[in-house]
Amino acid sequence: MVGKRVLVVDENPASRVFLVNHLKQKQFEVSEAPTGKEGLIAAWRDRPDLVLFDPTLHDITDQEFIYKLRHDPRTNHIPLIALSTDPAPDRREACLKAGVNEYLVKSSGALAALDDVLDRIFDGEPVTQVSSKEDEEKEDQNKEDVKNALLIVFVSAKGGTGTSSLCANLAMNIQQGQPEARVVVADLVLPIGSIGQIVGEQGKLNLVTVSDLPLEQTKADYFHKKLPQPELWQFQLLAGSPDPQQANSLKGERIGQIVETLCSAYDLVILDIGRSLSRISLPLIQKADLIVLVVATDQSTVQLTKTTWDYLQAQGIDSSKVYVILNRAVGLEGLTKTQAEEIIGLPIKNMMPYLGSNFTLANNLNQPITIKYPTDTASIILKETAADMVKLAQRLRRR
């Protein structure tokens, strides 16, 4: 709407960019803020005609955000619309009582509902949108991106390939390369997870304890507030089972629900499945934007990887989504890249060089390789691989 100014406050960069572009197409003047506190400053400084925000803020509570806007003379008259990743009735009721004009949930029908609200707030003035069939197709795709994180899954055919260590180190580099994004790693390896040990996180919160909680308790805000962020690693972590006995009490039917919630709460969700191929993990692999297949150089692992790939291919997995890493970090001898490619039947995207004792030492010290050995060739390759993986996953998502 020509002349009307809207401030968008959303910590999710993909969601924020999409909403900004949508509102601009509607002829609004749009500004944006990536945090609640920056949103308050922008609202008080710029006096927009409306504030559109996601109440699942990390740096300030939704109630405080609303209270500060409603009790400041510069903004107490401005309409507030919550467009939230959290569908919980309690949050909706609390936000409405605190003073928001409308509470909408991010979903496939959210944009239509938002447009209706904007029409009503601005006196039903007609909203002109210049669009084409191509724009509409892009919008349909962006709707999906708003509510779903990029999902990257790490798998291997055999233990001892260094999959969990690569998963943790690449996740750390992904987060470092995109500091504005929310990244979470979930360790789904059974019966014992290992990423917690690698990053130095041995808390009581893990996959088994979370699966035991009721569905209504484990919403997006729960993970934002409760999941630890291990020192040096930057991402948040849902650790795996600490021992086989506890793994026996895992409620497998909750795994899909937990991952689905993570995908609605974060920008990138990284799952370490390892060699745990099962009826639980297969749907997650099929849903993934990118499947990182980690291979060691010994003959038996390469042969088992071929068997694993044959199985995944039979389950409808597209080879373009498979990102093969040959990990020499765990051993110098073995097959060459060309030999491994011929056996597996897939191109190898990247190779991790041999690290010798440095690999074990970094893990024992709970330090990322790029921090412990910043000038090592492996650190450069990890950074390049992390960036390459995200670009490929994004390209596949848009396809």
Secondary structure, DSSP 8 states (H G I E B T S, - for coil): -TT-EEEEE-S-HHHHHHHHHHHHHTT-EEEEESSHHHHHHHHHHH--SEEEE-S--SSS-HHHHHHHHHTSTTTTTS-EEEEES---HHHHHHHHHHT-SEEEE-STTHHHHHHHHHHHHTTT--------HHHHHHHHHHHHHHH--EEEEEEESSTTS-HHHHHHHHHHHHHHH-TTS-EEEEE--SS---HHHHHT---S--HHHHHTS-GGGSSHHHHHHHS---TTT-SEEE---SSHHHHTT--GGGHHHHHHHHHHH-SEEEEEEET--STTHHHHHHH-SEEEEEE-SSHHHHHHHHHHHHHHHHTT--GGGEEEEEEGGG-S-S--HHHHHHHHTS-EEEEE---THHHHHHHHTT--HHHHSTTSHHHHHHHHHHHHHHHHHHHHHH-
